[in-house]
């Protein structure tokens, strides 16, 4: 899972928690959480997965939209890391457009109105 990263440690911990829950739910034996602007960086996470025996890597962006980091920064990083480790690296779509997002917002609004 790949997030932006924050100087607020609890924000990065929240991404790590979601990644761990997704790994358990998905039955993924190998996974890492990485950030663009916090540790561990994507290159460190990819190296760790390669050392652990990953034959390919799928990056799940923990980003709401296809912004500049996913359009510019991530493709460059993926290309460099794929070439460096000689391993295929692919990326999924960001969270934007997924039907669950609107349901989550409705749940949050209902909870806020119930207070």
Secondary structure, DSSP 8 states (H G I E B T S, - for coil): -EE---SSHHHHHHHHHHHHHHHHHHT-SS---EESSSSSBHHHHHHHHHHTT-SEEEE-B--SS--HIIIIIHHHHHHHHHHHHT-EEEE---STT-HHHHHHHHHHHHHHHH-
